[in-house]
Amino acid sequence: MLAGTECIIEVSPKYIYYGDSPQDITVSWRYYSEITSQSINGILLDVNTRTYTFKNVSEPLSISIQYEIGGKSYVQRTSIEIKFPIYYGVDNLAMSKTGETKFSVTAGED
């Protein structure tokens, strides 16, 4: 069960790959109680804001959302990792890429 002071954070993409161009990282979140103030990584935001985009990210990124409910301060944290990509496929020209350590590959017949 979610506590009334909990903040749920979602990040897209969840990670970036070594060697990729810098990417925009969008963070979205929701609360289960009314807040009176909030900030993300020290940047003060309007209390109705629920998304923020970090531009041109190319390094690991720690994300902290600080918020206040009923006169008490809370913080929720997450991070963006940089992963070494894992390539898979049957053809060098059509390789797929993942950062997951567990994945399945389906083989077909010609």
For each residue, the residues with C-beta under 8 A, 3 or more apart:
1:
2: 6 8 32
3: 6 32
4: 32 33 69
5: 32 33 69 72 74
6: 2 3 31 32 76
7: 29 30 31 65 67 74 76
8: 2 29 30
9: 27 28 29 63 65 76 78
10: 27 28 29
11: 14 25 26 27 28 63 78 80
12: 25 26 28
13: 16 23 25
14: 11 80
15: 80 81 82 83 99
16: 13 20 23 25 57 58 80 81 82 83
17: 20 82 83 84 85 97 99
18: 82 83 84 85
19: 85
20: 16 17 23 58
21: 58
22: 56 57 58
23: 13 16 20 56 57 58
24: 53 54 55 56 57
25: 11 12 13 16 53 54 57 61 80
26: 11 12 51 52 53
27: 9 10 11 40 51 52 53 54 63 65 78
28: 9 10 11 12 50 51
29: 7 8 9 10 50 51 65 76
30: 7 8 50
31: 6 7 34 35 67 69
32: 2 3 4 5 6
33: 4 5 69 70
34: 31 69
35: 31 38 47 67 68 69
36: 47 68 69 70 71
37: 44 47 67 68
38: 35 44 45 47 49 65 66 67 68
39: 42 43 44 45 65 66 67
40: 27 43 45 52 63 64 65 66
41: 62 63 64
42: 39 64
43: 39 40 52
44: 37 38 39
45: 38 39 40 49 52
46: 49
47: 35 36 37 38
48:
49: 38 45 46 52
50: 28 29 30
51: 26 27 28 29
52: 26 27 40 43 45 49
53: 24 25 26 27
54: 24 25 27 57 61 63
55: 24
56: 22 23 24
57: 16 22 23 24 25 54 61 80
58: 16 20 21 22 23
59: 82
60: 79 80 81 82
61: 25 54 57 79 80
62: 41 77 79
63: 9 11 27 40 41 54 77 78 79 80
64: 40 41 42 75 76 77
65: 7 9 27 29 38 39 40 75 76 77
66: 38 39 40 73 74 75
67: 7 31 35 37 38 39 73 74 75 76
68: 35 36 37 38 71 72 73 74
69: 4 5 31 33 34 35 36 72 74
70: 33 36
71: 36 68
72: 5 68 69
73: 66 67 68
74: 5 7 66 67 68 69
75: 64 65 66 67
76: 6 7 9 29 64 65 67
77: 62 63 64 65
78: 9 11 27 63
79: 60 61 62 63
80: 11 14 15 16 25 57 60 61 63
81: 15 16 60
82: 15 16 17 18 59 60
83: 15 16 17 18 99
84: 17 18 99
85: 17 18 19 97 98 99
86: 97 98 99 100 101 103
87: 95 96 97
88: 95 96 98 103 105
89: 92 94 95 96
90: 94 107
91: 94 95
92: 89 95
93:
94: 89 90 91
95: 87 88 89 91 92
96: 87 88 89
97: 17 85 86 87
98: 85 86 88 103
99: 15 17 83 84 85 86
100: 86 103
101: 86
102:
103: 86 88 98 100
104:
105: 88
106:
107: 90
108:
109:
110:
